[in-house]
Amino acid sequence: MSDGLGPTEEYDGTITVLLLDDNTGKEAIQCSSYEKAISLVTENESSVAATKIVDRDGDVVFTSAEMDIDNWETQWEHAKRRLSVDVEEYDCPYNITKPVLLMISAWGARWIKSRTNSENSIGI
């Protein structure tokens, strides 16, 4: 039973590249990133019958029998870029506008000036 503070799901955080060969069988190699997985597929695609990339959830996201790794990499980069750009607009709860910021800056400058003048007037 969980004490409520721990994670509810766990996984090793790796991506698996499967190298399938008619002679040697299947070899599974763990990668820590998609970049490394793509590099591994590119290096080995000519020496094996088929390659696959399996994501962290166990889903096959790439298979060389159906896709070209260069095309898939381009699509993956576009999807990754879209995810980083699709951010919801944030509304500031304080509704600070440029005139308000300028007013705060002017007040801060006057306050600093008054503090330095008052300190100098008492001989500090």
N, C-alpha and C positions, 0 to 999 in steps of 0.2 A: 504494500500500500504506500502510495506517495504521500509525503508530508505537505504537498501543495507548493513547495518552493522549487522543486526540480523540474526539468523539462519533461513534457509529456511524450515527446518523440525523440528518438536518437538515431543518428546515422553517422557513418564514418566520414562523410563529406568528400568522397572521392568520386571521380568519373572513371569508368572502366572502358578500356579499348580492347575489343576482341579481335584477335588475329586468327582467321580460320584458314587452315591449310589442309589440302587433301592428304598429304603424306604424314605430317606431324600432328594433325588434329587441331584443337582449339587452345589458344594461349590467351589468358586474361591478364592485362597489365593495368594497374591502378595509376591514375593521373590526378594531380591536385587541381588542374584547371583545364578549361576547354582549349586554351592555346597549346598546352602540352599535348593534349589528346589529338588535336589537329596535326601537330608536328609529327607525332608518332604514326598516325595514319599515312601521312604524306611520305614518310621515310620507308614504310613497309608495304605500301599498296602494290608495288610491282613484284614483291617477293612472295606474296600470299594470294590465295584464291579470293578471299573476301575480307573486308574489315568492317567493324561496327563500333559505334560509340554509344555507350549506355550511360544515361544520366544518373544522378544521385537517387532518383526514385525507382530505378530499374527499368525505365522506358528506353527503347532503342530510338535514338534521335537521328542517327546516321547509319546507313548501310551502303557499302560500295556497290552492291548489286543493283541498286536503284538510283544512286546519286553520284555526282562527281564531287570530290572533297573541296575543290576550289570554289565551285558554285555554292556548295553548302556553307563554306566558311564565309563567303560574301553575304549570304542571307542571314547567317548567325550574327555577323557584325552589324548589319542593318537593324536586326531585331534588338540587339543589345543597345544600340544607339537610340532607338525609339523608346525603349524602356527608360533610359536615363533622361530623355527629354520630356516624356509624358508626366509632368508634375502638376498637381492641382494648384491653382492660383491661391495664394495665401493672403487673407485679409488681416491686416494688423488690427488687433483688438483695441489699440490706443488711438487709431485714426490720426497718426502723425503725418502732417503734410509738410512740404518744403517751407512755407512761411513760418510754420511752428518751429521747425528745426532752426531756421535763421534767427527767430526770436530767442530761442534757448541759447544759441551760440552768442548772440549779442549780450544777453543777460550774464552768461558765464564770463565773458570778457570784462564786463563792468565789475562783476564781483571780484575777479582776480585783481583788477586794477585797484579797487577799493581796499582790498586786503593788503596789497603791497604798500599803498600810500599810508594806511593807518599804522602799519608796522614800522615804516620809516619815520613817521611822525613821533613815535614814542622812543626812538633811538635804538631800535633792534636791528 
